[in-house]
């Protein structure tokens, strides 16, 4: 195991704890009915059954103090830990030689690629995050229900957090993620221009810029439960 992989424990350890927790149960665990969960607007969420899931990750955009918004169409979801499936920057030439196909089975997009806090190239999340209710945490003592609505007539997807939680409260600070796209035409943005000495990134810090790229930092929310099907 490389030093980079060892250093991933700040983000990946949570997923490992979740797997150990699930192993102590038999079958699918219903998280009970979450009755009358208050929203930021003071209303109450409908009763909803939640199912524990292996850790998933939401890439979110918004002000740290926000409790709700209408931009969830710009959010993405990784249903598996993308860091565990990432490619080291020094192996980028191999990724190119393989036609962009990573050993984990995902395909690299040179016009739209992601890095995590240790400089691993990640697969893209699924956009937009599917509309449903999620139980989310930043692994810092706060959990909340994140309700994401289906697109409205204008395509906006509304979101809100329960219990007065803010986006910062449920952000896992050790997990950093940024999206890189060309800033000056095709092929101007490549992982080959990333500086490995700028990694790892401190918890909560911005991801490093890469020459020729437009960078967008995302907050990472850990999903520990999802709304049960049919609810």
C-alpha positions as CSV (number, residue, x, y, z in Angstrom):
1,X,0.0,0.0,0.0
2,X,1.4,3.4,-1.0
3,X,1.8,6.3,1.3
4,X,-1.0,8.0,-0.6
5,X,-3.4,5.1,0.1
6,X,-2.4,5.1,3.8
7,X,-3.2,8.8,4.0
8,X,-6.7,8.3,2.7
9,X,-7.9,7.2,6.1
10,X,-9.2,10.6,6.9
11,X,-11.9,10.2,4.3
12,X,-12.2,6.5,3.8
13,X,-12.2,5.4,7.4
14,X,-15.8,6.4,7.8
15,X,-16.9,4.0,5.0
16,X,-14.9,1.3,6.7
17,X,-16.7,1.9,10.0
18,X,-20.0,1.8,8.2
19,X,-19.2,-1.6,6.7
20,X,-18.3,-3.0,10.1
21,X,-21.6,-1.6,11.6
22,X,-23.6,-3.2,8.8
23,X,-21.8,-6.5,9.3
24,X,-23.3,-6.8,12.8
25,X,-26.8,-6.9,11.4
26,X,-28.6,-9.5,9.3
27,X,-30.4,-8.5,6.1
28,X,-31.7,-5.1,5.3
29,X,-32.0,-2.7,8.3
30,X,-35.0,-0.4,8.3
31,X,-34.1,2.7,10.3
32,X,-37.6,3.1,11.7
33,X,-40.0,5.9,11.0
34,X,-38.5,9.4,11.3
35,X,-41.7,11.1,12.4
36,X,-42.2,14.9,12.1
37,X,-38.7,15.9,11.2
38,X,-38.6,19.7,11.2
39,X,-37.4,21.5,8.1
40,X,-35.5,24.8,8.1
41,X,-38.9,26.5,7.3
42,X,-40.4,25.1,10.5
43,X,-42.7,22.6,8.7
44,X,-42.4,18.8,9.2
45,X,-41.2,16.2,6.8
46,X,-43.7,13.4,6.2
47,X,-43.0,10.1,8.1
48,X,-40.4,8.2,6.1
49,X,-38.6,4.9,6.5
50,X,-34.9,5.0,5.9
51,X,-32.6,2.1,5.0
52,X,-29.0,2.0,6.1
53,X,-26.6,1.8,3.2
54,X,-22.8,1.5,2.7
55,X,-21.4,5.0,2.7
56,X,-22.3,7.0,-0.4
57,X,-21.1,10.6,-1.1
58,X,-22.9,13.7,-2.4
59,X,-20.9,16.4,-4.1
60,X,-22.8,19.6,-3.1
61,X,-22.6,23.3,-3.9
62,X,-23.9,26.0,-1.7
63,X,-23.0,28.5,1.0
64,X,-21.7,26.8,4.2
65,X,-24.5,28.3,6.3
66,X,-27.3,27.4,3.9
67,X,-30.1,25.2,5.2
68,X,-32.0,25.0,1.9
69,X,-31.7,25.9,-1.8
70,X,-32.9,25.3,-5.3
71,X,-29.6,24.2,-7.0
72,X,-29.6,20.4,-6.3
73,X,-29.6,19.9,-10.1
74,X,-25.9,20.9,-9.8
75,X,-25.2,18.2,-7.2
76,X,-23.8,14.8,-7.9
77,X,-23.9,11.4,-6.2
78,X,-21.2,8.7,-5.9
79,X,-22.9,5.4,-4.8
80,X,-19.4,4.0,-4.1
81,X,-16.3,5.5,-2.5
82,X,-14.6,7.1,-5.5
83,X,-11.3,7.6,-3.6
84,X,-10.9,3.8,-3.3
85,X,-11.3,3.5,-7.1
86,X,-9.1,6.5,-7.9
87,X,-5.9,6.7,-10.0
88,X,-2.7,8.3,-8.7
89,X,-1.5,11.4,-10.6
90,X,1.7,9.7,-11.4
91,X,-0.2,6.9,-13.1
92,X,-2.1,9.3,-15.4
93,X,0.1,8.4,-18.4
94,X,-0.9,4.8,-17.9
95,X,-4.6,5.9,-17.8
96,X,-4.1,7.6,-21.1
97,X,-2.3,4.6,-22.6
98,X,-5.4,2.5,-21.6
99,X,-7.7,4.8,-23.5
100,X,-9.0,6.4,-20.3
101,X,-10.3,3.2,-18.8
102,X,-9.3,2.9,-15.1
103,X,-8.6,-0.5,-13.6
104,X,-11.8,-0.1,-11.5
105,X,-13.8,0.0,-14.7
106,X,-14.7,3.7,-14.9
107,X,-13.7,5.9,-17.9
108,X,-11.8,9.2,-17.6
109,X,-13.2,12.3,-19.4
110,X,-10.4,14.7,-20.3
111,X,-12.9,17.6,-20.6
112,X,-14.5,17.0,-17.2
113,X,-12.4,15.3,-14.5
114,X,-12.2,15.2,-10.7
115,X,-9.5,15.1,-8.0
116,X,-9.8,14.2,-4.3
117,X,-7.7,15.5,-1.4
118,X,-4.7,13.1,-2.0
119,X,-4.4,13.9,-5.6
120,X,-6.2,10.8,-6.8
121,X,-8.1,11.2,-10.1
122,X,-11.7,10.2,-9.4
123,X,-14.6,9.0,-11.5
124,X,-17.4,11.5,-12.1
125,X,-20.4,11.4,-9.8
126,X,-23.9,10.9,-11.3
127,X,-25.6,14.2,-12.1
128,X,-28.0,15.3,-10.9
129,X,-28.3,13.6,-7.5
130,X,-31.5,11.5,-7.6
131,X,-34.5,13.2,-5.9
132,X,-35.4,11.5,-2.6
133,X,-34.6,11.8,1.1
134,X,-31.1,11.0,2.4
135,X,-29.7,10.8,5.9
136,X,-26.4,12.7,5.7
137,X,-23.6,13.5,8.1
138,X,-20.2,15.1,8.1
139,X,-19.0,12.6,10.8
140,X,-18.6,15.5,13.2
141,X,-21.6,14.8,15.5
142,X,-24.5,16.1,13.3
143,X,-26.8,14.0,11.2
144,X,-29.8,15.4,9.2
145,X,-32.4,14.4,6.6
146,X,-31.6,15.9,3.2
147,X,-34.8,16.2,1.1
148,X,-34.2,16.7,-2.6
149,X,-37.2,17.4,-4.8
150,X,-37.8,16.4,-8.5
151,X,-37.1,19.2,-11.0
152,X,-39.8,21.9,-11.1
153,X,-41.1,23.5,-14.4
154,X,-37.9,25.5,-14.7
155,X,-35.6,22.6,-14.0
156,X,-34.7,23.7,-10.5
157,X,-34.3,21.0,-7.9
158,X,-35.0,22.2,-4.3
159,X,-33.2,20.8,-1.3
160,X,-33.5,21.3,2.5
161,X,-31.9,20.0,5.6
162,X,-33.8,19.0,8.8
163,X,-33.1,19.9,12.4
164,X,-31.7,23.3,11.6
165,X,-28.6,21.8,10.2
166,X,-26.4,23.8,7.7
167,X,-24.5,22.5,4.7
168,X,-21.3,23.0,6.7
169,X,-22.7,20.9,9.6
170,X,-23.0,17.8,7.3
171,X,-19.9,18.4,5.2
172,X,-17.1,15.9,5.8
173,X,-14.2,18.3,5.9
174,X,-11.5,15.6,5.4
175,X,-13.1,14.7,2.1
176,X,-12.1,17.3,-0.5
177,X,-13.3,17.2,-4.1
178,X,-12.9,19.4,-7.1
179,X,-14.1,19.4,-10.7
180,X,-11.7,20.5,-13.4
181,X,-12.7,21.6,-16.9
182,X,-10.9,23.4,-19.7
183,X,-10.6,27.2,-19.2
184,X,-8.9,27.9,-22.6
185,X,-10.2,25.5,-25.1
186,X,-10.0,21.8,-25.7
187,X,-7.0,20.0,-24.1
188,X,-5.9,23.0,-22.1
189,X,-6.8,21.1,-18.9
190,X,-5.1,17.9,-18.0
191,X,-4.0,16.1,-14.8
192,X,-0.5,16.1,-16.2
193,X,-0.4,19.8,-15.2
194,X,-1.4,19.1,-11.6
195,X,1.4,19.6,-9.0
196,X,1.6,16.5,-6.8
197,X,3.5,18.5,-4.1
198,X,0.2,20.3,-3.3
199,X,-1.3,17.2,-1.9
200,X,-2.6,16.1,0.5
201,X,-5.0,19.0,1.1
202,X,-5.9,20.0,4.6
203,X,-9.4,19.3,5.9
204,X,-11.7,22.1,4.9
205,X,-9.1,23.7,2.6
206,X,-9.7,24.5,-1.1
207,X,-8.4,22.1,-3.7
208,X,-5.3,23.3,-5.7
209,X,-5.7,25.0,-9.0
210,X,-4.4,23.4,-12.2
211,X,-3.0,25.5,-15.0
212,X,-5.4,25.7,-18.0
213,X,-8.4,24.5,-15.9
214,X,-11.5,26.1,-14.4
215,X,-11.9,24.6,-11.0
216,X,-15.0,24.1,-8.9
217,X,-14.7,22.9,-5.3
218,X,-17.5,20.8,-3.9
219,X,-18.6,20.0,-0.3
220,X,-18.8,16.3,0.3
221,X,-21.7,14.9,2.3
222,X,-21.7,11.3,3.6
223,X,-24.9,9.4,2.9
224,X,-25.6,6.8,5.6
225,X,-29.2,6.1,4.8
226,X,-31.7,6.5,2.0
227,X,-35.5,6.7,1.8
228,X,-36.9,3.2,1.5
229,X,-38.3,2.3,-1.9
230,X,-42.1,2.7,-2.3
231,X,-42.3,5.4,0.3
